[in-house]
Amino acid sequence: MAVTKIWTIKDSLQRVLDYAANPDKTEYDALAQTLHYAENDAKTKLNESAQLIPSA
């Protein structure tokens, strides 16, 4: 499950970006896999016969 959060930046922007770009601190592979899945029309595009049903 992905978790996102908006940070209040109290440090220099460059240090925050360096932290986010550090592979030991963030998991880019999981994000890349999620984006790849979302871009796949076969997985995410509704066909003409699709019906959206609300969950109970």
C-alpha distance matrix in Angstrom:
0.0 3.8 6.5 10.0 13.3 16.9 19.1 22.8 24.5 27.3 28.0 29.2 26.9 27.7 26.4 23.1 22.8 23.9 21.1 18.4 20.2 20.4 18.4 18.6 16.6 14.0 12.3 13.9 13.6 9.9 10.7 13.9 12.6 10.4 13.6 15.8 14.3 14.6 18.1 19.2 21.4 21.7 18.0 17.7 21.4 23.0 26.3 29.4 29.2 25.6 25.4 22.6 22.6 21.1 19.2 21.3
3.8 0.0 3.8 6.6 10.2 13.6 15.9 19.6 21.2 24.1 24.8 25.8 23.4 24.2 23.1 19.7 19.3 20.7 18.2 15.2 17.2 17.8 16.3 16.9 14.5 11.6 10.4 11.6 12.3 8.9 8.5 12.1 11.8 9.4 11.9 14.7 14.0 13.7 17.0 18.7 21.1 22.0 18.5 17.8 21.3 23.3 26.7 29.8 30.1 26.5 26.4 23.5 24.0 22.4 21.0 23.3
6.5 3.8 0.0 3.8 6.9 10.5 12.7 16.3 18.2 21.0 22.0 23.4 21.3 22.5 21.2 17.7 17.9 19.5 16.8 14.1 16.8 17.4 16.6 16.8 13.9 11.5 11.5 13.1 14.7 11.7 10.9 14.7 15.1 12.7 14.6 17.8 17.3 16.7 19.8 21.9 24.1 25.3 21.9 20.7 24.0 25.9 29.5 32.4 32.7 29.0 28.6 25.5 25.7 23.7 22.3 24.3
10.0 6.6 3.8 0.0 3.8 7.0 9.5 13.2 15.1 18.2 19.3 20.5 18.2 19.8 18.9 15.2 15.5 17.7 15.2 12.5 15.4 16.7 16.7 17.3 14.0 11.7 12.4 13.4 15.6 13.3 11.5 15.0 16.2 13.8 14.8 18.3 18.4 17.1 19.8 22.5 24.5 26.3 23.1 21.5 24.5 26.5 30.1 32.9 33.6 30.0 29.6 26.5 27.0 25.0 24.1 26.2
13.3 10.2 6.9 3.8 0.0 3.8 6.2 9.7 12.0 15.0 16.6 18.2 16.3 18.4 17.4 13.7 14.7 17.2 14.7 12.6 16.0 17.3 18.0 18.3 14.7 13.2 14.8 15.8 18.6 16.6 14.7 18.2 19.7 17.4 18.0 21.7 21.9 20.5 23.0 25.9 27.8 29.7 26.6 24.8 27.6 29.5 33.2 35.8 36.5 33.0 32.4 29.1 29.6 27.2 26.4 28.2
16.9 13.6 10.5 7.0 3.8 0.0 3.8 6.7 9.2 12.5 14.4 15.8 13.8 16.5 16.0 12.3 13.6 16.5 14.6 12.7 16.2 18.0 19.4 19.9 16.3 15.0 17.0 17.6 20.7 19.1 16.8 19.9 22.0 19.7 19.7 23.4 24.0 22.2 24.3 27.5 29.3 31.6 28.7 26.6 29.1 31.0 34.8 37.2 38.2 34.8 34.2 30.9 31.6 29.3 28.8 30.7
19.1 15.9 12.7 9.5 6.2 3.8 0.0 3.8 5.9 8.9 10.8 12.7 11.3 14.1 13.1 9.7 11.8 14.5 12.5 11.6 15.2 16.7 18.6 18.8 15.1 14.7 17.5 18.3 21.7 20.6 18.5 21.6 23.9 22.0 22.1 25.7 26.6 25.1 27.1 30.3 32.3 34.6 31.8 29.9 32.4 34.5 38.2 40.8 41.8 38.4 37.9 34.6 35.3 32.9 32.3 34.0
22.8 19.6 16.3 13.2 9.7 6.7 3.8 0.0 3.8 6.2 9.0 11.3 10.7 14.0 13.2 10.4 13.1 15.8 14.3 14.0 17.5 19.0 21.4 21.5 17.9 17.9 20.9 21.6 25.1 24.2 22.1 25.0 27.4 25.6 25.5 29.1 30.1 28.5 30.3 33.6 35.5 37.9 35.2 33.2 35.5 37.6 41.3 43.7 44.8 41.5 40.8 37.5 38.1 35.7 35.2 36.8
24.5 21.2 18.2 15.1 12.0 9.2 5.9 3.8 0.0 3.8 5.6 7.5 7.1 10.5 9.8 7.6 10.5 13.0 12.1 12.5 15.6 17.1 20.0 20.2 16.9 17.3 20.6 21.1 24.8 24.5 22.3 24.9 27.7 26.3 25.9 29.4 30.9 29.4 30.9 34.3 36.4 38.9 36.4 34.5 36.9 39.2 42.9 45.4 46.7 43.5 43.1 39.9 40.8 38.5 38.0 39.8
27.3 24.1 21.0 18.2 15.0 12.5 8.9 6.2 3.8 0.0 3.8 7.0 8.5 11.5 10.2 9.2 12.6 14.3 13.4 14.8 17.7 18.7 21.8 21.6 18.4 19.5 23.0 23.9 27.5 27.4 25.5 28.1 30.9 29.7 29.4 32.8 34.3 33.1 34.5 37.9 40.1 42.6 40.0 38.2 40.6 42.9 46.6 49.1 50.4 47.1 46.6 43.4 44.1 41.7 41.1 42.7
28.0 24.8 22.0 19.3 16.6 14.4 10.8 9.0 5.6 3.8 0.0 3.8 6.3 8.4 6.9 7.1 10.4 11.5 11.3 13.2 15.6 16.4 19.9 19.8 17.0 18.4 22.0 22.7 26.4 26.8 25.0 27.2 30.3 29.5 29.1 32.3 34.2 33.2 34.3 37.7 40.2 42.6 40.2 38.6 41.1 43.7 47.3 49.9 51.3 48.1 47.9 44.9 45.8 43.6 42.9 44.7
29.2 25.8 23.4 20.5 18.2 15.8 12.7 11.3 7.5 7.0 3.8 0.0 3.8 5.4 5.5 6.6 8.9 10.1 11.0 12.8 14.5 15.8 19.5 19.9 17.6 18.7 22.2 22.3 26.0 26.8 24.8 26.6 29.9 29.4 28.6 31.6 33.8 32.8 33.5 37.0 39.5 42.1 39.9 38.4 40.7 43.5 47.0 49.7 51.3 48.2 48.3 45.4 46.6 44.7 44.2 46.3
26.9 23.4 21.3 18.2 16.3 13.8 11.3 10.7 7.1 8.5 6.3 3.8 0.0 3.8 5.5 5.1 6.2 8.6 9.9 10.6 12.2 14.3 17.8 18.9 16.4 16.8 20.0 19.6 23.4 24.1 21.8 23.5 26.9 26.3 25.2 28.2 30.5 29.4 30.0 33.5 35.9 38.6 36.6 35.0 37.2 40.0 43.5 46.2 47.9 44.9 45.1 42.3 43.7 41.9 41.7 43.9
27.7 24.2 22.5 19.8 18.4 16.5 14.1 14.0 10.5 11.5 8.4 5.4 3.8 0.0 3.8 5.4 5.1 6.0 8.6 9.9 10.4 12.2 15.9 17.1 15.4 16.0 19.1 18.6 22.3 23.6 21.5 22.8 26.3 26.2 25.2 27.8 30.4 29.7 30.0 33.4 36.1 38.7 36.8 35.6 37.8 40.9 44.2 47.1 48.9 45.9 46.4 43.8 45.3 43.7 43.4 45.8
26.4 23.1 21.2 18.9 17.4 16.0 13.1 13.2 9.8 10.2 6.9 5.5 5.5 3.8 0.0 3.8 5.4 5.0 6.2 8.7 9.8 10.6 14.3 14.8 12.9 14.3 17.8 18.0 21.7 22.8 21.3 22.9 26.1 26.1 25.6 28.3 30.7 30.2 31.0 34.2 37.0 39.3 37.2 36.1 38.7 41.7 45.0 48.0 49.5 46.5 46.8 44.1 45.3 43.6 42.9 45.1
23.1 19.7 17.7 15.2 13.7 12.3 9.7 10.4 7.6 9.2 7.1 6.6 5.1 5.4 3.8 0.0 3.8 5.4 5.1 6.3 8.6 10.0 13.4 14.0 11.4 12.1 15.6 15.8 19.6 20.2 18.5 20.5 23.6 23.2 22.8 25.7 27.8 27.1 28.2 31.4 34.1 36.5 34.1 32.9 35.5 38.4 41.8 44.8 46.2 43.0 43.3 40.5 41.6 39.8 39.2 41.4
22.8 19.3 17.9 15.5 14.7 13.6 11.8 13.1 10.5 12.6 10.4 8.9 6.2 5.1 5.4 3.8 0.0 3.8 5.3 5.1 6.1 8.6 11.8 13.5 11.4 11.3 14.2 13.7 17.4 18.6 16.5 17.9 21.4 21.3 20.4 23.1 25.6 25.0 25.6 28.9 31.7 34.1 32.0 30.9 33.4 36.5 39.8 42.8 44.4 41.4 42.0 39.4 40.8 39.4 38.9 41.4
23.9 20.7 19.5 17.7 17.2 16.5 14.5 15.8 13.0 14.3 11.5 10.1 8.6 6.0 5.0 5.4 3.8 0.0 3.8 5.5 5.1 6.2 9.9 11.2 10.0 10.9 13.9 13.7 17.2 18.9 17.5 18.7 22.0 22.5 22.0 24.3 26.8 26.8 27.4 30.4 33.4 35.6 33.6 32.9 35.5 38.7 41.9 45.1 46.6 43.6 44.3 41.8 43.1 41.7 41.1 43.5
21.1 18.2 16.8 15.2 14.7 14.6 12.5 14.3 12.1 13.4 11.3 11.0 9.9 8.6 6.2 5.1 5.3 3.8 0.0 3.8 5.5 5.2 8.6 9.0 6.9 8.3 11.9 12.6 16.1 17.2 16.2 18.0 21.0 21.2 21.3 23.8 26.0 26.0 27.1 30.0 33.0 35.0 32.6 31.9 34.9 37.8 41.2 44.4 45.6 42.5 42.9 40.2 41.3 39.7 38.8 41.0
18.4 15.2 14.1 12.5 12.6 12.7 11.6 14.0 12.5 14.8 13.2 12.8 10.6 9.9 8.7 6.3 5.1 5.5 3.8 0.0 3.8 5.5 7.8 9.3 6.8 6.3 9.4 9.6 13.3 14.2 12.7 14.6 17.7 17.7 17.6 20.2 22.4 22.2 23.3 26.3 29.3 31.3 29.0 28.2 31.1 34.1 37.4 40.6 41.9 38.8 39.3 36.7 37.9 36.4 35.6 38.0
20.2 17.2 16.8 15.4 16.0 16.2 15.2 17.5 15.6 17.7 15.6 14.5 12.2 10.4 9.8 8.6 6.1 5.1 5.5 3.8 0.0 3.8 6.1 8.8 7.8 7.2 9.4 8.7 12.2 14.0 12.7 13.7 17.0 17.7 17.4 19.4 22.1 22.3 22.9 25.7 28.9 30.9 28.9 28.4 31.2 34.5 37.6 40.9 42.3 39.4 40.3 37.9 39.4 38.3 37.6 40.2
20.4 17.8 17.4 16.7 17.3 18.0 16.7 19.0 17.1 18.7 16.4 15.8 14.3 12.2 10.6 10.0 8.6 6.2 5.2 5.5 3.8 0.0 3.8 5.4 5.4 6.4 9.0 9.5 12.4 14.4 14.1 15.2 18.0 19.1 19.4 21.2 23.6 24.3 25.2 27.6 31.0 32.7 30.5 30.4 33.4 36.6 39.7 43.1 44.3 41.3 42.1 39.7 40.9 39.8 38.7 41.1
18.4 16.3 16.6 16.7 18.0 19.4 18.6 21.4 20.0 21.8 19.9 19.5 17.8 15.9 14.3 13.4 11.8 9.9 8.6 7.8 6.1 3.8 0.0 3.8 5.3 5.2 6.3 7.1 9.3 11.5 12.0 12.9 15.3 16.8 17.6 19.0 21.2 22.4 23.4 25.4 29.0 30.3 28.1 28.3 31.5 34.7 37.7 41.2 42.2 39.3 40.2 38.0 39.2 38.2 37.0 39.5
18.6 16.9 16.8 17.3 18.3 19.9 18.8 21.5 20.2 21.6 19.8 19.9 18.9 17.1 14.8 14.0 13.5 11.2 9.0 9.3 8.8 5.4 3.8 0.0 3.8 5.9 7.7 9.9 11.7 13.2 14.3 15.8 17.6 19.0 20.3 21.8 23.6 24.9 26.2 28.1 31.7 32.7 30.3 30.6 34.0 37.0 40.0 43.6 44.3 41.2 41.9 39.5 40.4 39.1 37.6 39.8
16.6 14.5 13.9 14.0 14.7 16.3 15.1 17.9 16.9 18.4 17.0 17.6 16.4 15.4 12.9 11.4 11.4 10.0 6.9 6.8 7.8 5.4 5.3 3.8 0.0 3.8 7.0 9.6 12.1 12.8 13.2 15.5 17.5 18.1 19.3 21.4 23.0 23.7 25.4 27.6 30.9 32.2 29.5 29.4 32.8 35.6 38.9 42.3 43.1 39.8 40.3 37.7 38.4 36.9 35.5 37.6
14.0 11.6 11.5 11.7 13.2 15.0 14.7 17.9 17.3 19.5 18.4 18.7 16.8 16.0 14.3 12.1 11.3 10.9 8.3 6.3 7.2 6.4 5.2 5.9 3.8 0.0 3.8 6.1 9.0 9.4 9.5 11.8 13.9 14.3 15.5 17.7 19.2 19.9 21.6 23.9 27.1 28.5 25.8 25.7 29.0 31.9 35.1 38.5 39.4 36.2 36.7 34.2 35.2 33.8 32.6 34.9
12.3 10.4 11.5 12.4 14.8 17.0 17.5 20.9 20.6 23.0 22.0 22.2 20.0 19.1 17.8 15.6 14.2 13.9 11.9 9.4 9.4 9.0 6.3 7.7 7.0 3.8 0.0 3.8 5.5 5.8 6.8 9.0 10.5 11.4 13.0 14.7 16.1 17.3 19.0 20.9 24.3 25.3 22.7 23.0 26.4 29.3 32.4 35.9 36.7 33.6 34.3 32.1 33.1 32.1 30.8 33.3
13.9 11.6 13.1 13.4 15.8 17.6 18.3 21.6 21.1 23.9 22.7 22.3 19.6 18.6 18.0 15.8 13.7 13.7 12.6 9.6 8.7 9.5 7.1 9.9 9.6 6.1 3.8 0.0 3.8 5.5 5.0 6.0 8.6 9.8 10.5 12.0 14.2 15.2 16.3 18.4 21.9 23.3 21.1 21.2 24.4 27.6 30.6 34.1 35.2 32.3 33.4 31.3 32.7 32.0 31.2 34.0
13.6 12.3 14.7 15.6 18.6 20.7 21.7 25.1 24.8 27.5 26.4 26.0 23.4 22.3 21.7 19.6 17.4 17.2 16.1 13.3 12.2 12.4 9.3 11.7 12.1 9.0 5.5 3.8 0.0 3.8 5.4 5.1 6.2 8.6 9.9 10.4 12.3 14.3 15.3 16.7 20.4 21.3 19.1 19.9 23.2 26.4 29.1 32.8 33.7 30.9 32.2 30.4 31.8 31.5 30.5 33.3
9.9 8.9 11.7 13.3 16.6 19.1 20.6 24.2 24.5 27.4 26.8 26.8 24.1 23.6 22.8 20.2 18.6 18.9 17.2 14.2 14.0 14.4 11.5 13.2 12.8 9.4 5.8 5.5 3.8 0.0 3.8 5.5 5.1 6.2 8.7 9.8 10.6 12.4 14.3 15.6 19.1 19.8 17.1 17.7 21.2 24.1 27.0 30.7 31.3 28.3 29.3 27.3 28.5 28.0 26.8 29.6
10.7 8.5 10.9 11.5 14.7 16.8 18.5 22.1 22.3 25.5 25.0 24.8 21.8 21.5 21.3 18.5 16.5 17.5 16.2 12.7 12.7 14.1 12.0 14.3 13.2 9.5 6.8 5.0 5.4 3.8 0.0 3.8 5.4 5.1 6.2 8.5 9.9 10.6 12.3 14.4 17.7 19.1 16.6 16.4 19.7 22.8 25.9 29.3 30.3 27.3 28.3 26.2 27.7 27.2 26.5 29.4
13.9 12.1 14.7 15.0 18.2 19.9 21.6 25.0 24.9 28.1 27.2 26.6 23.5 22.8 22.9 20.5 17.9 18.7 18.0 14.6 13.7 15.2 12.9 15.8 15.5 11.8 9.0 6.0 5.1 5.5 3.8 0.0 3.8 5.5 5.2 6.1 8.6 9.9 10.6 12.5 16.1 17.5 15.6 15.9 18.9 22.3 25.0 28.6 29.8 27.2 28.7 27.0 28.9 28.8 28.3 31.5
12.6 11.8 15.1 16.2 19.7 22.0 23.9 27.4 27.7 30.9 30.3 29.9 26.9 26.3 26.1 23.6 21.4 22.0 21.0 17.7 17.0 18.0 15.3 17.6 17.5 13.9 10.5 8.6 6.2 5.1 5.4 3.8 0.0 3.8 5.5 5.1 6.2 8.7 10.0 10.8 14.5 15.1 13.0 13.9 17.2 20.4 23.0 26.7 27.6 24.9 26.5 25.0 26.7 26.8 26.2 29.3
10.4 9.4 12.7 13.8 17.4 19.7 22.0 25.6 26.3 29.7 29.5 29.4 26.3 26.2 26.1 23.2 21.3 22.5 21.2 17.7 17.7 19.1 16.8 19.0 18.1 14.3 11.4 9.8 8.6 6.2 5.1 5.5 3.8 0.0 3.8 5.4 5.1 6.2 8.7 10.1 13.2 14.3 11.5 11.6 15.1 18.1 21.1 24.6 25.4 22.5 23.7 21.9 23.6 23.5 23.0 26.2
13.6 11.9 14.6 14.8 18.0 19.7 22.1 25.5 25.9 29.4 29.1 28.6 25.2 25.2 25.6 22.8 20.4 22.0 21.3 17.6 17.4 19.4 17.6 20.3 19.3 15.5 13.0 10.5 9.9 8.7 6.2 5.2 5.5 3.8 0.0 3.8 5.4 5.0 6.2 8.7 11.8 13.7 11.7 11.2 14.1 17.4 20.4 23.8 25.2 22.5 24.0 22.4 24.5 24.6 24.7 28.1
15.8 14.7 17.8 18.3 21.7 23.4 25.7 29.1 29.4 32.8 32.3 31.6 28.2 27.8 28.3 25.7 23.1 24.3 23.8 20.2 19.4 21.2 19.0 21.8 21.4 17.7 14.7 12.0 10.4 9.8 8.5 6.1 5.1 5.4 3.8 0.0 3.8 5.5 5.2 6.5 10.1 11.6 10.2 10.8 13.5 17.0 19.4 23.1 24.4 22.1 24.1 23.0 25.3 25.9 26.0 29.5
14.3 14.0 17.3 18.4 21.9 24.0 26.6 30.1 30.9 34.3 34.2 33.8 30.5 30.4 30.7 27.8 25.6 26.8 26.0 22.4 22.1 23.6 21.2 23.6 23.0 19.2 16.1 14.2 12.3 10.6 9.9 8.6 6.2 5.1 5.4 3.8 0.0 3.8 5.4 5.3 8.5 9.2 7.0 7.9 11.1 14.3 16.8 20.5 21.5 19.0 20.8 19.7 21.9 22.6 22.6 26.1
14.6 13.7 16.7 17.1 20.5 22.2 25.1 28.5 29.4 33.1 33.2 32.8 29.4 29.7 30.2 27.1 25.0 26.8 26.0 22.2 22.3 24.3 22.4 24.9 23.7 19.9 17.3 15.2 14.3 12.4 10.6 9.9 8.7 6.2 5.0 5.5 3.8 0.0 3.8 5.5 7.6 9.5 7.3 6.2 9.2 12.4 15.4 18.9 20.2 17.5 19.1 17.8 20.2 20.8 21.2 24.8
18.1 17.0 19.8 19.8 23.0 24.3 27.1 30.3 30.9 34.5 34.3 33.5 30.0 30.0 31.0 28.2 25.6 27.4 27.1 23.3 22.9 25.2 23.4 26.2 25.4 21.6 19.0 16.3 15.3 14.3 12.3 10.6 10.0 8.7 6.2 5.2 5.4 3.8 0.0 3.8 6.1 8.9 8.2 7.5 9.2 12.9 15.3 18.7 20.6 18.5 20.6 19.8 22.6 23.6 24.4 28.1
19.2 18.7 21.9 22.5 25.9 27.5 30.3 33.6 34.3 37.9 37.7 37.0 33.5 33.4 34.2 31.4 28.9 30.4 30.0 26.3 25.7 27.6 25.4 28.1 27.6 23.9 20.9 18.4 16.7 15.6 14.4 12.5 10.8 10.1 8.7 6.5 5.3 5.5 3.8 0.0 3.8 5.4 5.5 6.3 7.9 11.5 13.4 17.0 18.6 16.8 19.3 19.0 21.8 23.3 24.0 27.7
21.4 21.1 24.1 24.5 27.8 29.3 32.3 35.5 36.4 40.1 40.2 39.5 35.9 36.1 37.0 34.1 31.7 33.4 33.0 29.3 28.9 31.0 29.0 31.7 30.9 27.1 24.3 21.9 20.4 19.1 17.7 16.1 14.5 13.2 11.8 10.1 8.5 7.6 6.1 3.8 0.0 3.8 5.3 5.1 4.8 8.3 9.8 13.3 15.2 13.8 16.6 16.8 19.9 21.8 23.0 26.8
21.7 22.0 25.3 26.3 29.7 31.6 34.6 37.9 38.9 42.6 42.6 42.1 38.6 38.7 39.3 36.5 34.1 35.6 35.0 31.3 30.9 32.7 30.3 32.7 32.2 28.5 25.3 23.3 21.3 19.8 19.1 17.5 15.1 14.3 13.7 11.6 9.2 9.5 8.9 5.4 3.8 0.0 3.8 5.9 6.1 8.5 9.2 12.9 14.1 12.8 15.8 16.5 19.3 21.5 22.5 26.1
18.0 18.5 21.9 23.1 26.6 28.7 31.8 35.2 36.4 40.0 40.2 39.9 36.6 36.8 37.2 34.1 32.0 33.6 32.6 29.0 28.9 30.5 28.1 30.3 29.5 25.8 22.7 21.1 19.1 17.1 16.6 15.6 13.0 11.5 11.7 10.2 7.0 7.3 8.2 5.5 5.3 3.8 0.0 3.8 6.2 8.6 10.5 14.2 14.8 12.6 15.0 14.8 17.3 19.0 19.6 23.2
17.7 17.8 20.7 21.5 24.8 26.6 29.9 33.2 34.5 38.2 38.6 38.4 35.0 35.6 36.1 32.9 30.9 32.9 31.9 28.2 28.4 30.4 28.3 30.6 29.4 25.7 23.0 21.2 19.9 17.7 16.4 15.9 13.9 11.6 11.2 10.8 7.9 6.2 7.5 6.3 5.1 5.9 3.8 0.0 3.8 6.5 9.5 13.0 14.0 11.4 13.4 12.7 15.6 17.1 18.1 21.8
21.4 21.3 24.0 24.5 27.6 29.1 32.4 35.5 36.9 40.6 41.1 40.7 37.2 37.8 38.7 35.5 33.4 35.5 34.9 31.1 31.2 33.4 31.5 34.0 32.8 29.0 26.4 24.4 23.2 21.2 19.7 18.9 17.2 15.1 14.1 13.5 11.1 9.2 9.2 7.9 4.8 6.1 6.2 3.8 0.0 3.8 6.4 9.8 11.5 9.6 12.1 12.2 15.6 17.6 19.3 23.1
23.0 23.3 25.9 26.5 29.5 31.0 34.5 37.6 39.2 42.9 43.7 43.5 40.0 40.9 41.7 38.4 36.5 38.7 37.8 34.1 34.5 36.6 34.7 37.0 35.6 31.9 29.3 27.6 26.4 24.1 22.8 22.3 20.4 18.1 17.4 17.0 14.3 12.4 12.9 11.5 8.3 8.5 8.6 6.5 3.8 0.0 3.8 6.7 8.0 5.9 8.5 9.3 12.8 15.4 17.5 21.1
26.3 26.7 29.5 30.1 33.2 34.8 38.2 41.3 42.9 46.6 47.3 47.0 43.5 44.2 45.0 41.8 39.8 41.9 41.2 37.4 37.6 39.7 37.7 40.0 38.9 35.1 32.4 30.6 29.1 27.0 25.9 25.0 23.0 21.1 20.4 19.4 16.8 15.4 15.3 13.4 9.8 9.2 10.5 9.5 6.4 3.8 0.0 3.8 5.6 5.4 9.0 11.1 14.5 17.5 19.7 23.2
29.4 29.8 32.4 32.9 35.8 37.2 40.8 43.7 45.4 49.1 49.9 49.7 46.2 47.1 48.0 44.8 42.8 45.1 44.4 40.6 40.9 43.1 41.2 43.6 42.3 38.5 35.9 34.1 32.8 30.7 29.3 28.6 26.7 24.6 23.8 23.1 20.5 18.9 18.7 17.0 13.3 12.9 14.2 13.0 9.8 6.7 3.8 0.0 3.8 5.7 8.6 11.4 14.7 18.0 20.7 23.8
29.2 30.1 32.7 33.6 36.5 38.2 41.8 44.8 46.7 50.4 51.3 51.3 47.9 48.9 49.5 46.2 44.4 46.6 45.6 41.9 42.3 44.3 42.2 44.3 43.1 39.4 36.7 35.2 33.7 31.3 30.3 29.8 27.6 25.4 25.2 24.4 21.5 20.2 20.6 18.6 15.2 14.1 14.8 14.0 11.5 8.0 5.6 3.8 0.0 3.8 6.5 10.0 12.7 16.3 18.7 21.6
25.6 26.5 29.0 30.0 33.0 34.8 38.4 41.5 43.5 47.1 48.1 48.2 44.9 45.9 46.5 43.0 41.4 43.6 42.5 38.8 39.4 41.3 39.3 41.2 39.8 36.2 33.6 32.3 30.9 28.3 27.3 27.2 24.9 22.5 22.5 22.1 19.0 17.5 18.5 16.8 13.8 12.8 12.6 11.4 9.6 5.9 5.4 5.7 3.8 0.0 3.8 6.6 9.6 13.0 15.3 18.5
25.4 26.4 28.6 29.6 32.4 34.2 37.9 40.8 43.1 46.6 47.9 48.3 45.1 46.4 46.8 43.3 42.0 44.3 42.9 39.3 40.3 42.1 40.2 41.9 40.3 36.7 34.3 33.4 32.2 29.3 28.3 28.7 26.5 23.7 24.0 24.1 20.8 19.1 20.6 19.3 16.6 15.8 15.0 13.4 12.1 8.5 9.0 8.6 6.5 3.8 0.0 3.8 6.3 9.8 12.5 15.4
22.6 23.5 25.5 26.5 29.1 30.9 34.6 37.5 39.9 43.4 44.9 45.4 42.3 43.8 44.1 40.5 39.4 41.8 40.2 36.7 37.9 39.7 38.0 39.5 37.7 34.2 32.1 31.3 30.4 27.3 26.2 27.0 25.0 21.9 22.4 23.0 19.7 17.8 19.8 19.0 16.8 16.5 14.8 12.7 12.2 9.3 11.1 11.4 10.0 6.6 3.8 0.0 3.8 6.6 9.5 12.7
22.6 24.0 25.7 27.0 29.6 31.6 35.3 38.1 40.8 44.1 45.8 46.6 43.7 45.3 45.3 41.6 40.8 43.1 41.3 37.9 39.4 40.9 39.2 40.4 38.4 35.2 33.1 32.7 31.8 28.5 27.7 28.9 26.7 23.6 24.5 25.3 21.9 20.2 22.6 21.8 19.9 19.3 17.3 15.6 15.6 12.8 14.5 14.7 12.7 9.6 6.3 3.8 0.0 3.8 6.5 9.2
21.1 22.4 23.7 25.0 27.2 29.3 32.9 35.7 38.5 41.7 43.6 44.7 41.9 43.7 43.6 39.8 39.4 41.7 39.7 36.4 38.3 39.8 38.2 39.1 36.9 33.8 32.1 32.0 31.5 28.0 27.2 28.8 26.8 23.5 24.6 25.9 22.6 20.8 23.6 23.3 21.8 21.5 19.0 17.1 17.6 15.4 17.5 18.0 16.3 13.0 9.8 6.6 3.8 0.0 3.8 6.5
19.2 21.0 22.3 24.1 26.4 28.8 32.3 35.2 38.0 41.1 42.9 44.2 41.7 43.4 42.9 39.2 38.9 41.1 38.8 35.6 37.6 38.7 37.0 37.6 35.5 32.6 30.8 31.2 30.5 26.8 26.5 28.3 26.2 23.0 24.7 26.0 22.6 21.2 24.4 24.0 23.0 22.5 19.6 18.1 19.3 17.5 19.7 20.7 18.7 15.3 12.5 9.5 6.5 3.8 0.0 3.8
21.3 23.3 24.3 26.2 28.2 30.7 34.0 36.8 39.8 42.7 44.7 46.3 43.9 45.8 45.1 41.4 41.4 43.5 41.0 38.0 40.2 41.1 39.5 39.8 37.6 34.9 33.3 34.0 33.3 29.6 29.4 31.5 29.3 26.2 28.1 29.5 26.1 24.8 28.1 27.7 26.8 26.1 23.2 21.8 23.1 21.1 23.2 23.8 21.6 18.5 15.4 12.7 9.2 6.5 3.8 0.0
